[in-house]
Amino acid sequence: MEPLDSWYQEEREFIQPSEFLLDPTGKVLYSSYSDGPIGRMDPNETYSLVQYLNELKAKA
């Protein structure tokens, strides 16, 4: 929890979602910290983002 700077909810005793999109070297490209049922990374949208980033990289 601490290395990710995630939020711990003491009342329910769990770490709230902390999601990251990393490049092949481990660099954080995007991150999402949620404290409720919305705001999480959608798998299909994340896949589309990865495809888009790969297209940009191929054009460079």
Protein Blocks (a to p, Z undefined) as FASTA:
>chain_A
ZZnopacdfklopacdddddddfkopafbdcddfbfehiacfklmmmmmmmmmmmmmmZZ
